Amino acid sequence: RPNSGPDPPVARFPKDTRRMVDLVWVSSYNDFSALAHAPKGSEAEEATLHAYRMCTQTGELTHVASLTGLHNPAFLRHHPSKPLIYAATETITEAGTIVTLEYDPRDGPALSKTGCQSSHGASTCYLTLSSPADKQWMLAVNYWDSVISVLPAMPDGSLDPVACVLPPPMPVRARGLADHLRNRQSEPHAHAVVLDPSFGRLAFVPDLGTDVVRFYLLDPSCGALESLGSVPCAPSGTGPHGPRYIEFDPSRAAAYVVNELSSTVSVFKFCQASAGALIHGAGRGRGKPSDVLQLVQVVSTLDPSMPQPVRNTCGRIAVAPNGRFVLVSNRGDDSIACFAIERDGGLACPPRLRTAVVTKTGGATPRHFQFAGNGGFVIAANQDSDALSVLTFCGETGALRHTGKQYACPSPNFVATFTAREGVRPLPGIPIPASISGEF
């Protein structure tokens, strides 16, 4: 197994430099012909992973190193405690791979490949690590054939071969890119997999092709997934919506689903007690998905006062590090929408989103963005203009402002940072219900 021997060092910086430098990694496409979409930027000629240092005072990026040999890396997941990054490759012509990469936090962000496993599905687009309670698992979603796979994650961070391969709920028949782009909702297309924030047992999978969020139960002993049903991503009779990603509110009272095709965000109330009942009663008729996620709001990611783009699709959704805002990227409008989270109802009522403030990224098709510099900056990956844009982010108002800093990068599709590796922490004082927390 890769990474045998002593565990790699924990990714920490000396106290006097930790606030001054952030580590940044950006992936690029190098083969447009193998993708399920049609980028308009430039294919990377050699290197497809780029490592930078960011000054957290000015937002300046300094390129440190690049890595060659990876085919269309398109999703990056930083290990929460080790200096490891997992990269998923995106291709519709063969099974994707999950590559394990290591860096030395004392020297900087340069990456070296230490392992590789098949995802057993085409166009791998999302990776999630379960909590390392007894056994840890890597869950992978493959967009093209809607296969979900689960791989054992070892204590040293390396991955073993796949333990579970879950086929799509119905056949996927697209014959090629043109056939797929004519109707992206003719068949299932799973786009993400996220575990519930309370128990880490329910896997939520937005299915862009069928306008639902699917529920699966993860067996932590063997990595098996059991289908538990689904909920619509928006009110019935509307659409197409195309749910792409799901993010949980740090209060654990709500979930946010970004709908790629309708340029909207659906806000759901998340009921921890119902989630526990569904987990505990799986196979015995106890609990149902519609009790776990209850739709409360749908909001547009576009500014109604501005001219509307001919075509827009949403990309990334993320909760700001301080838990006060939700950000979504618009591809077509070439902007980032920032929603303030309203919590006026306290814990008894789910949060709601205030009308978005929309800011242009200064580039074309911001497929992804990431918080950096301890949350004070946002780096936007403008896929179709071959550029990274650095914006300041105000944690008090949610305002995004251009720094004037742009960096050439071929077809950037994903940004990962050291400071964002653990995601948004739960808000204090939000317990798991005592009546059910001991049952699992």
DRENDO-1510 file (C-alpha; in Angstrom, 1 decimal, always signed):
<recs>
REC; n; res; u; v; w
REC; 1; ARG; +0.0; +0.0; +0.0 .
REC; 2; PRO; +1.3; +3.5; -0.7 .
REC; 3; ASN; +2.5; +5.7; +2.1 .
REC; 4; SER; +3.6; +2.7; +4.1 .
REC; 5; GLY; +5.8; +3.3; +7.1 .
REC; 6; PRO; +5.5; +6.3; +9.5 .
REC; 7; ASP; +2.5; +8.6; +9.0 .
REC; 8; PRO; +3.3; +11.8; +7.1 .
REC; 9; PRO; +3.7; +14.9; +9.3 .
REC; 10; VAL; +0.6; +16.7; +10.4 .
REC; 11; ALA; +0.1; +19.8; +8.2 .
REC; 12; ARG; +0.9; +22.6; +10.6 .
REC; 13; PHE; +2.9; +25.8; +10.2 .
REC; 14; PRO; +4.9; +27.6; +12.9 .
REC; 15; LYS; +2.7; +30.0; +14.8 .
REC; 16; ASP; +4.5; +33.1; +13.5 .
REC; 17; THR; +3.9; +32.3; +9.8 .
REC; 18; ARG; +0.6; +30.5; +9.9 .
REC; 19; ARG; -1.5; +33.7; +9.6 .
REC; 20; MET; +0.7; +35.1; +6.9 .
REC; 21; VAL; +0.7; +32.3; +4.3 .
REC; 22; ASP; -1.9; +30.1; +2.8 .
REC; 23; LEU; -1.3; +27.1; +0.5 .
REC; 24; VAL; -3.3; +26.9; -2.7 .
REC; 25; TRP; -3.8; +24.2; -5.3 .
REC; 26; VAL; -5.5; +24.6; -8.6 .
REC; 27; SER; -6.4; +21.8; -11.1 .
REC; 28; SER; -6.7; +22.3; -14.9 .
REC; 29; TYR; -8.3; +20.3; -17.8 .
REC; 30; ASN; -5.9; +19.0; -20.4 .
REC; 31; ASP; -8.3; +17.0; -22.7 .
REC; 32; PHE; -11.6; +18.6; -23.5 .
REC; 33; SER; -12.6; +15.7; -25.8 .
REC; 34; ALA; -13.0; +13.4; -22.7 .
REC; 35; LEU; -15.4; +15.7; -20.8 .
REC; 36; ALA; -19.2; +15.7; -20.3 .
REC; 37; HIS; -19.2; +19.4; -21.1 .
REC; 38; ALA; -17.5; +21.8; -23.6 .
REC; 39; PRO; -15.1; +24.3; -22.1 .
REC; 40; LYS; -14.0; +27.2; -24.2 .
REC; 41; GLY; -10.7; +28.0; -22.6 .
REC; 42; SER; -7.3; +26.5; -23.4 .
REC; 43; GLU; -6.2; +22.9; -22.6 .
REC; 44; ALA; -3.3; +22.6; -20.3 .
REC; 45; GLU; -0.3; +21.5; -22.4 .
REC; 46; GLU; +1.6; +19.7; -19.7 .
REC; 47; ALA; +1.0; +20.5; -16.0 .
REC; 48; THR; -2.5; +20.0; -14.7 .
REC; 49; LEU; -2.0; +20.7; -11.0 .
REC; 50; HIS; -0.5; +24.0; -9.8 .
REC; 51; ALA; +0.7; +24.9; -6.3 .
REC; 52; TYR; +0.8; +28.5; -5.0 .
REC; 53; ARG; +1.6; +30.4; -1.8 .
REC; 54; MET; -0.9; +33.1; -0.9 .
REC; 55; CYS; +0.0; +36.2; +1.2 .
REC; 56; THR; -3.0; +36.4; +3.5 .
REC; 57; GLN; -2.4; +40.2; +3.9 .
REC; 58; THR; -2.5; +41.2; +0.2 .
REC; 59; GLY; -4.0; +38.1; -1.5 .
REC; 60; GLU; -1.0; +37.9; -3.9 .
REC; 61; LEU; -0.4; +34.4; -5.3 .
REC; 62; THR; +3.1; +33.1; -6.0 .
REC; 63; HIS; +3.4; +30.0; -8.2 .
REC; 64; VAL; +5.6; +27.5; -6.5 .
REC; 65; ALA; +5.4; +24.2; -8.5 .
REC; 66; SER; +3.3; +22.3; -11.0 .
REC; 67; LEU; +2.6; +18.6; -11.5 .
REC; 68; THR; +2.4; +16.7; -14.8 .
REC; 69; GLY; +1.0; +13.2; -15.5 .
REC; 70; LEU; -2.6; +13.6; -14.3 .
REC; 71; HIS; -5.4; +13.4; -16.9 .
REC; 72; ASN; -8.2; +16.0; -16.4 .
REC; 73; PRO; -8.0; +16.4; -12.6 .
REC; 74; ALA; -11.3; +18.1; -11.7 .
REC; 75; PHE; -12.0; +17.7; -8.0 .
REC; 76; LEU; -9.6; +18.1; -5.1 .
REC; 77; ARG; -10.1; +17.0; -1.5 .
REC; 78; HIS; -7.6; +17.9; +1.3 .
REC; 79; HIS; -7.3; +15.4; +4.1 .
REC; 80; PRO; -8.6; +17.1; +7.3 .
REC; 81; SER; -5.5; +16.4; +9.3 .
REC; 82; LYS; -2.7; +15.1; +7.0 .
REC; 83; PRO; -0.7; +16.9; +4.3 .
REC; 84; LEU; -2.5; +14.8; +1.6 .
REC; 85; ILE; -4.7; +15.9; -1.3 .
REC; 86; TYR; -7.0; +13.5; -3.3 .
REC; 87; ALA; -7.5; +14.4; -6.9 .
REC; 88; ALA; -10.3; +12.9; -9.0 .
REC; 89; THR; -9.9; +12.6; -12.8 .
REC; 90; GLU; -12.8; +13.4; -15.2 .
REC; 91; THR; -13.3; +11.5; -18.4 .
REC; 92; ILE; -16.4; +9.9; -20.0 .
REC; 93; THR; -14.3; +7.4; -22.0 .
REC; 94; GLU; -13.1; +5.2; -19.2 .
REC; 95; ALA; -13.2; +4.8; -15.4 .
REC; 96; GLY; -11.9; +7.7; -13.4 .
REC; 97; THR; -9.1; +7.5; -10.9 .
REC; 98; ILE; -8.6; +8.9; -7.4 .
REC; 99; VAL; -5.0; +10.0; -7.0 .
REC; 100; THR; -3.4; +10.5; -3.6 .
REC; 101; LEU; -0.9; +13.3; -3.5 .
REC; 102; GLU; +1.4; +14.3; -0.6 .
REC; 103; TYR; +3.3; +17.5; +0.2 .
REC; 104; ASP; +5.7; +18.6; +3.0 .
REC; 105; PRO; +4.0; +21.4; +5.0 .
REC; 106; ARG; +7.4; +22.6; +6.2 .
REC; 107; ASP; +8.7; +23.2; +2.6 .
REC; 108; GLY; +5.5; +24.3; +0.8 .
REC; 109; PRO; +2.7; +23.1; -1.4 .
REC; 110; ALA; +4.7; +21.1; -4.1 .
REC; 111; LEU; +2.9; +17.7; -4.6 .
REC; 112; SER; +4.1; +14.2; -5.3 .
REC; 113; LYS; +2.0; +11.2; -6.2 .
REC; 114; THR; +1.8; +8.4; -3.7 .
REC; 115; GLY; -1.1; +6.3; -4.8 .
REC; 116; CYS; -3.9; +5.7; -7.3 .
REC; 117; GLN; -7.2; +3.8; -7.2 .
REC; 118; SER; -10.0; +3.3; -9.8 .
REC; 119; SER; -13.3; +5.0; -9.1 .
REC; 120; HIS; -15.1; +2.3; -11.1 .
REC; 121; GLY; -17.2; +5.0; -12.8 .
REC; 122; ALA; -16.8; +7.5; -15.6 .
REC; 123; SER; -16.3; +11.3; -15.1 .
REC; 124; THR; -15.5; +11.2; -11.3 .
REC; 125; CYS; -16.7; +14.6; -10.0 .
REC; 126; TYR; -16.9; +14.5; -6.2 .
REC; 127; LEU; -15.1; +13.0; -3.2 .
REC; 128; THR; -16.1; +12.8; +0.4 .
REC; 129; LEU; -14.3; +11.4; +3.4 .
REC; 130; SER; -16.3; +9.9; +6.3 .
REC; 131; SER; -15.4; +10.6; +9.9 .
REC; 132; PRO; -12.5; +8.4; +11.1 .
REC; 133; ALA; -14.5; +6.8; +13.9 .
REC; 134; ASP; -13.9; +3.0; +13.5 .
REC; 135; LYS; -13.2; +2.8; +9.8 .
REC; 136; GLN; -12.9; +5.7; +7.4 .
REC; 137; TRP; -14.3; +5.6; +3.9 .
REC; 138; MET; -13.9; +7.6; +0.7 .
REC; 139; LEU; -17.1; +8.1; -1.2 .
REC; 140; ALA; -16.8; +9.0; -4.9 .
REC; 141; VAL; -19.5; +10.1; -7.4 .
REC; 142; ASN; -19.2; +9.6; -11.1 .
REC; 143; TYR; -21.3; +11.9; -13.1 .
REC; 144; TRP; -21.4; +10.3; -16.6 .
REC; 145; ASP; -22.7; +6.8; -15.5 .
REC; 146; SER; -24.1; +7.9; -12.1 .
REC; 147; VAL; -22.1; +5.2; -10.3 .
REC; 148; ILE; -21.2; +5.7; -6.6 .
REC; 149; SER; -18.2; +4.0; -5.2 .
REC; 150; VAL; -16.8; +3.6; -1.7 .
REC; 151; LEU; -13.1; +2.9; -1.0 .
REC; 152; PRO; -11.4; +2.1; +2.4 .
REC; 153; ALA; -9.3; +5.0; +3.7 .
REC; 154; MET; -6.4; +3.7; +5.8 .
REC; 155; PRO; -5.1; +5.4; +9.0 .
REC; 156; ASP; -2.1; +6.8; +7.0 .
REC; 157; GLY; -4.5; +8.4; +4.5 .
REC; 158; SER; -3.9; +6.0; +1.6 .
REC; 159; LEU; -6.8; +4.4; -0.2 .
REC; 160; ASP; -7.4; +0.7; -0.8 .
REC; 161; PRO; -9.3; -0.7; -3.8 .
REC; 162; VAL; -13.0; -0.1; -4.0 .
REC; 163; ALA; -15.2; -2.0; -1.5 .
REC; 164; CYS; -18.6; -1.0; -2.8 .
REC; 165; VAL; -19.9; -0.1; -6.3 .
REC; 166; LEU; -23.5; +1.2; -6.4 .
REC; 167; PRO; -25.0; +1.2; -9.9 .
REC; 168; PRO; -27.4; +4.0; -11.0 .
REC; 169; PRO; -31.1; +3.6; -10.1 .
REC; 170; MET; -31.9; +3.3; -13.8 .
REC; 171; PRO; -29.8; +2.7; -17.0 .
REC; 172; VAL; -27.7; +5.6; -18.3 .
REC; 173; ARG; -27.8; +5.5; -22.1 .
REC; 174; ALA; -26.1; +8.7; -23.4 .
REC; 175; ARG; -24.0; +7.7; -26.5 .
REC; 176; GLY; -21.7; +10.7; -26.4 .
REC; 177; LEU; -21.2; +14.3; -25.6 .
REC; 178; ALA; -23.6; +15.7; -28.2 .
REC; 179; ASP; -26.3; +13.2; -27.2 .
REC; 180; HIS; -25.9; +14.2; -23.6 .
REC; 181; LEU; -25.9; +18.0; -24.1 .
REC; 182; ARG; -29.2; +17.8; -26.1 .
REC; 183; ASN; -31.0; +16.7; -22.9 .
REC; 184; ARG; -29.1; +16.5; -19.6 .
REC; 185; GLN; -32.2; +15.2; -17.9 .
REC; 186; SER; -32.8; +12.1; -20.0 .
REC; 187; GLU; -31.2; +9.9; -17.4 .
REC; 188; PRO; -29.6; +10.0; -13.9 .
REC; 189; HIS; -26.5; +12.0; -13.3 .
REC; 190; ALA; -25.3; +12.0; -9.7 .
REC; 191; HIS; -23.2; +15.1; -9.1 .
REC; 192; ALA; -22.1; +15.0; -5.4 .
REC; 193; VAL; -22.2; +13.0; -2.2 .
REC; 194; VAL; -22.3; +14.6; +1.2 .
REC; 195; LEU; -22.7; +12.9; +4.6 .
REC; 196; ASP; -25.1; +14.3; +7.1 .
REC; 197; PRO; -23.4; +16.5; +9.7 .
REC; 198; SER; -24.9; +14.8; +12.8 .
REC; 199; PHE; -24.3; +11.1; +12.4 .
REC; 200; GLY; -22.2; +10.7; +9.3 .
REC; 201; ARG; -24.4; +7.9; +8.1 .
REC; 202; LEU; -26.8; +9.4; +5.6 .
REC; 203; ALA; -25.3; +10.1; +2.2 .
REC; 204; PHE; -27.1; +12.8; +0.2 .
REC; 205; VAL; -26.6; +12.7; -3.6 .
REC; 206; PRO; -28.0; +15.5; -5.8 .
REC; 207; ASP; -29.1; +13.9; -9.1 .
REC; 208; LEU; -28.9; +16.5; -11.8 .
REC; 209; GLY; -30.6; +14.3; -14.3 .
REC; 210; THR; -33.8; +13.6; -12.3 .
REC; 211; ASP; -34.3; +16.7; -10.1 .
REC; 212; VAL; -34.1; +14.8; -6.8 .
REC; 213; VAL; -31.7; +14.5; -3.9 .
REC; 214; ARG; -31.2; +10.8; -3.2 .
REC; 215; PHE; -30.7; +9.3; +0.2 .
REC; 216; TYR; -28.3; +6.4; +1.0 .
REC; 217; LEU; -27.4; +4.7; +4.3 .
REC; 218; LEU; -23.7; +4.1; +4.8 .
REC; 219; ASP; -22.7; +1.0; +6.7 .
REC; 220; PRO; -19.5; +2.1; +8.5 .
REC; 221; SER; -18.4; -1.5; +9.0 .
REC; 222; CYS; -18.1; -2.5; +5.3 .
REC; 223; GLY; -18.7; +0.6; +3.2 .
REC; 224; ALA; -22.0; -0.7; +1.7 .
REC; 225; LEU; -24.7; +1.8; +0.6 .
REC; 226; GLU; -28.4; +1.2; +0.9 .
REC; 227; SER; -30.9; +3.3; -1.0 .
REC; 228; LEU; -33.5; +5.0; +1.2 .
REC; 229; GLY; -35.4; +7.0; -1.4 .
REC; 230; SER; -35.3; +10.7; -2.4 .
REC; 231; VAL; -36.9; +14.1; -2.2 .
REC; 232; PRO; -37.6; +16.6; -5.0 .
REC; 233; CYS; -35.0; +19.4; -5.2 .
REC; 234; ALA; -37.7; +22.0; -5.8 .
REC; 235; PRO; -41.5; +22.3; -6.0 .
REC; 236; SER; -43.2; +19.8; -8.3 .
REC; 237; GLY; -44.2; +21.0; -11.7 .
REC; 238; THR; -41.3; +23.4; -12.0 .
REC; 239; GLY; -37.9; +22.9; -13.6 .
REC; 240; PRO; -35.7; +21.7; -15.1 .
REC; 241; HIS; -33.6; +22.4; -12.0 .
REC; 242; GLY; -30.6; +20.1; -12.2 .
REC; 243; PRO; -29.4; +19.8; -8.5 .
REC; 244; ARG; -25.6; +19.9; -8.5 .
REC; 245; TYR; -24.3; +20.3; -4.9 .
REC; 246; ILE; -25.6; +20.2; -1.4 .
REC; 247; GLU; -24.1; +22.0; +1.6 .
REC; 248; PHE; -25.3; +21.9; +5.3 .
REC; 249; ASP; -25.7; +25.0; +7.4 .
REC; 250; PRO; -23.3; +25.0; +10.4 .
REC; 251; SER; -26.3; +25.2; +12.7 .
REC; 252; ARG; -27.3; +21.7; +11.4 .
REC; 253; ALA; -30.8; +23.1; +10.9 .
REC; 254; ALA; -30.7; +23.5; +7.1 .
REC; 255; ALA; -29.3; +22.3; +3.9 .
REC; 256; TYR; -28.7; +24.3; +0.7 .
REC; 257; VAL; -29.0; +22.7; -2.7 .
REC; 258; VAL; -27.7; +24.6; -5.7 .
REC; 259; ASN; -29.7; +23.9; -8.9 .
REC; 260; GLU; -27.4; +24.2; -11.9 .
REC; 261; LEU; -30.0; +24.5; -14.7 .
REC; 262; SER; -32.5; +26.8; -13.0 .
REC; 263; SER; -29.9; +29.1; -11.4 .
REC; 264; THR; -31.6; +28.7; -8.0 .
REC; 265; VAL; -30.8; +27.6; -4.4 .
REC; 266; SER; -33.3; +25.4; -2.6 .
REC; 267; VAL; -33.3; +25.8; +1.2 .
REC; 268; PHE; -34.3; +22.7; +3.2 .
REC; 269; LYS; -35.0; +22.3; +6.9 .
REC; 270; PHE; -32.8; +19.5; +8.1 .
REC; 271; CYS; -34.4; +17.5; +11.0 .
REC; 272; GLN; -31.7; +15.7; +13.0 .
REC; 273; ALA; -34.3; +13.7; +14.9 .
REC; 274; SER; -35.9; +12.4; +11.7 .
REC; 275; ALA; -32.4; +11.6; +10.3 .
REC; 276; GLY; -31.7; +9.5; +13.3 .
REC; 277; ALA; -35.1; +7.8; +13.0 .
REC; 278; LEU; -34.4; +7.0; +9.3 .
REC; 279; ILE; -31.0; +5.6; +10.1 .
REC; 280; HIS; -32.2; +3.5; +13.0 .
REC; 281; GLY; -35.4; +2.3; +11.2 .
REC; 282; ALA; -33.9; +1.6; +7.8 .
REC; 283; GLY; -35.4; -1.6; +6.5 .
REC; 284; ARG; -38.2; -1.6; +9.0 .
REC; 285; GLY; -40.3; +1.2; +7.6 .
REC; 286; ARG; -39.4; +3.8; +10.2 .
REC; 287; GLY; -38.6; +7.3; +9.0 .
REC; 288; LYS; -38.8; +8.8; +5.5 .
REC; 289; PRO; -36.6; +11.2; +3.5 .
REC; 290; SER; -39.4; +13.9; +3.3 .
REC; 291; ASP; -39.2; +14.2; +7.1 .
REC; 292; VAL; -35.4; +14.7; +7.0 .
REC; 293; LEU; -35.3; +17.4; +4.3 .
REC; 294; GLN; -38.3; +19.7; +4.1 .
REC; 295; LEU; -38.3; +22.5; +1.4 .
REC; 296; VAL; -38.8; +26.0; +2.8 .
REC; 297; GLN; -37.4; +28.4; +0.2 .
REC; 298; VAL; -36.2; +28.7; -3.4 .
REC; 299; VAL; -34.1; +31.8; -4.4 .
REC; 300; SER; -32.5; +33.0; -7.6 .
REC; 301; THR; -28.8; +33.3; -7.9 .
REC; 302; LEU; -29.2; +36.1; -10.5 .
REC; 303; ASP; -29.7; +39.9; -10.0 .
REC; 304; PRO; -33.2; +40.7; -11.3 .
REC; 305; SER; -32.3; +44.3; -11.7 .
REC; 306; MET; -29.6; +43.5; -14.3 .
REC; 307; PRO; -29.8; +42.2; -17.8 .
REC; 308; GLN; -30.1; +38.4; -17.7 .
REC; 309; PRO; -27.5; +36.3; -19.5 .
REC; 310; VAL; -28.7; +34.3; -22.5 .
REC; 311; ARG; -27.6; +31.1; -20.7 .
REC; 312; ASN; -26.5; +30.6; -17.1 .
REC; 313; THR; -25.6; +27.5; -15.1 .
REC; 314; CYS; -24.6; +27.5; -11.5 .
REC; 315; GLY; -21.3; +26.0; -10.3 .
REC; 316; ARG; -20.1; +25.8; -6.7 .
REC; 317; ILE; -22.0; +26.6; -3.5 .
REC; 318; ALA; -20.3; +27.2; -0.2 .
REC; 319; VAL; -21.0; +28.5; +3.2 .
REC; 320; ALA; -18.6; +31.2; +4.3 .
REC; 321; PRO; -16.2; +30.2; +7.0 .
REC; 322; ASN; -18.0; +32.3; +9.6 .
REC; 323; GLY; -21.3; +30.6; +8.8 .
REC; 324; ARG; -23.1; +33.9; +8.0 .
REC; 325; PHE; -23.3; +33.8; +4.2 .
REC; 326; VAL; -23.9; +31.3; +1.3 .
REC; 327; LEU; -22.0; +31.9; -2.0 .
REC; 328; VAL; -22.8; +30.5; -5.4 .
REC; 329; SER; -21.0; +30.9; -8.7 .
REC; 330; ASN; -22.9; +31.8; -11.9 .
REC; 331; ARG; -21.4; +30.5; -15.2 .
REC; 332; GLY; -22.8; +32.7; -18.0 .
REC; 333; ASP; -23.4; +35.7; -15.8 .
REC; 334; ASP; -19.8; +35.2; -14.7 .
REC; 335; SER; -20.4; +36.2; -11.1 .
REC; 336; ILE; -20.7; +35.1; -7.5 .
REC; 337; ALA; -24.0; +35.5; -5.7 .
REC; 338; CYS; -23.7; +36.1; -1.9 .
REC; 339; PHE; -26.7; +35.4; +0.3 .
REC; 340; ALA; -26.9; +36.6; +3.9 .
REC; 341; ILE; -28.2; +33.8; +6.2 .
REC; 342; GLU; -31.1; +35.0; +8.3 .
REC; 343; ARG; -31.4; +33.2; +11.7 .
REC; 344; ASP; -34.1; +35.3; +13.2 .
REC; 345; GLY; -36.3; +32.3; +14.2 .
REC; 346; GLY; -33.6; +30.8; +16.4 .
REC; 347; LEU; -33.1; +27.0; +16.5 .
REC; 348; ALA; -36.8; +26.4; +16.2 .
REC; 349; CYS; -36.9; +27.7; +12.6 .
REC; 350; PRO; -34.6; +26.9; +9.8 .
REC; 351; PRO; -32.4; +29.6; +8.4 .
REC; 352; ARG; -33.5; +31.5; +5.3 .
REC; 353; LEU; -31.5; +33.3; +2.6 .
REC; 354; ARG; -31.8; +37.0; +1.9 .
REC; 355; THR; -31.8; +38.2; -1.7 .
REC; 356; ALA; -28.4; +37.8; -3.2 .
REC; 357; VAL; -25.8; +40.5; -3.9 .
REC; 358; VAL; -24.1; +39.6; -7.2 .
REC; 359; THR; -20.5; +40.4; -8.0 .
REC; 360; LYS; -18.7; +39.8; -11.3 .
REC; 361; THR; -15.6; +37.7; -11.0 .
REC; 362; GLY; -13.7; +39.5; -13.8 .
REC; 363; GLY; -13.4; +36.3; -15.9 .
REC; 364; ALA; -15.5; +33.8; -17.9 .
REC; 365; THR; -17.3; +30.8; -16.4 .
REC; 366; PRO; -16.3; +30.7; -12.7 .
REC; 367; ARG; -16.6; +26.9; -12.4 .
REC; 368; HIS; -15.3; +26.9; -8.9 .
REC; 369; PHE; -14.1; +29.3; -6.1 .
REC; 370; GLN; -12.6; +28.8; -2.7 .
REC; 371; PHE; -12.1; +30.8; +0.5 .
REC; 372; ALA; -8.5; +31.5; +1.3 .
REC; 373; GLY; -6.4; +33.6; +3.7 .
REC; 374; ASN; -8.4; +32.6; +6.8 .
REC; 375; GLY; -11.6; +33.6; +5.0 .
REC; 376; GLY; -10.6; +37.1; +3.9 .
REC; 377; PHE; -10.2; +36.2; +0.3 .
REC; 378; VAL; -12.1; +34.3; -2.5 .
REC; 379; ILE; -10.2; +32.8; -5.4 .
REC; 380; ALA; -12.4; +32.3; -8.5 .
REC; 381; ALA; -11.4; +29.7; -11.1 .
REC; 382; ASN; -12.6; +31.3; -14.4 .
REC; 383; GLN; -12.5; +28.2; -16.6 .
REC; 384; ASP; -13.2; +29.8; -20.0 .
REC; 385; SER; -10.9; +32.8; -19.7 .
REC; 386; ASP; -7.9; +30.8; -18.4 .
REC; 387; ALA; -7.5; +32.9; -15.3 .
REC; 388; LEU; -7.7; +33.0; -11.5 .
REC; 389; SER; -9.2; +36.1; -9.9 .
REC; 390; VAL; -8.6; +37.1; -6.3 .
REC; 391; LEU; -11.4; +39.0; -4.5 .
REC; 392; THR; -11.6; +40.2; -0.9 .
REC; 393; PHE; -14.4; +38.9; +1.2 .
REC; 394; CYS; -15.9; +40.9; +4.1 .
REC; 395; GLY; -17.1; +38.5; +6.8 .
REC; 396; GLU; -19.3; +41.3; +8.3 .
REC; 397; THR; -21.2; +42.4; +5.2 .
REC; 398; GLY; -20.5; +39.6; +2.7 .
REC; 399; ALA; -19.2; +42.1; +0.2 .
REC; 400; LEU; -16.8; +40.9; -2.5 .
REC; 401; ARG; -14.3; +43.4; -3.9 .
REC; 402; HIS; -11.8; +42.9; -6.7 .
REC; 403; THR; -8.1; +43.1; -5.7 .
REC; 404; GLY; -7.0; +43.7; -9.2 .
REC; 405; LYS; -5.0; +40.5; -9.0 .
REC; 406; GLN; -5.5; +38.0; -11.9 .
REC; 407; TYR; -3.2; +35.0; -12.7 .
REC; 408; ALA; -3.0; +33.1; -15.9 .
REC; 409; CYS; -3.9; +29.4; -15.6 .
REC; 410; PRO; -5.2; +27.1; -18.4 .
REC; 411; SER; -8.8; +26.0; -17.9 .
REC; 412; PRO; -8.8; +26.1; -14.1 .
REC; 413; ASN; -11.7; +24.0; -12.7 .
REC; 414; PHE; -11.1; +23.7; -9.0 .
REC; 415; VAL; -9.3; +25.5; -6.1 .
REC; 416; ALA; -8.3; +23.9; -2.8 .
REC; 417; THR; -6.6; +25.8; +0.1 .
REC; 418; PHE; -5.0; +24.7; +3.3 .
REC; 419; THR; -7.1; +26.9; +5.5 .
REC; 420; ALA; -10.4; +25.5; +4.0 .
REC; 421; ARG; -9.4; +21.9; +4.5 .
REC; 422; GLU; -11.8; +21.3; +7.5 .
REC; 423; GLY; -14.7; +23.2; +6.0 .
REC; 424; VAL; -17.1; +25.2; +8.1 .
REC; 425; ARG; -17.3; +24.3; +11.8 .
REC; 426; PRO; -20.6; +23.7; +13.5 .
REC; 427; LEU; -22.0; +26.7; +15.4 .
REC; 428; PRO; -21.6; +26.4; +19.2 .
REC; 429; GLY; -24.4; +25.1; +21.3 .
REC; 430; ILE; -26.0; +22.8; +18.7 .
REC; 431; PRO; -26.2; +19.4; +20.2 .
REC; 432; ILE; -27.1; +16.1; +18.6 .
REC; 433; PRO; -30.5; +15.0; +20.0 .
REC; 434; ALA; -29.7; +13.0; +23.2 .
REC; 435; SER; -32.7; +10.8; +22.6 .
REC; 436; ILE; -31.2; +9.2; +19.5 .
REC; 437; SER; -27.5; +9.9; +19.6 .
REC; 438; GLY; -26.8; +6.8; +21.7 .
REC; 439; GLU; -28.6; +4.4; +19.4 .
REC; 440; PHE; -26.0; +4.1; +16.6 .
</recs>
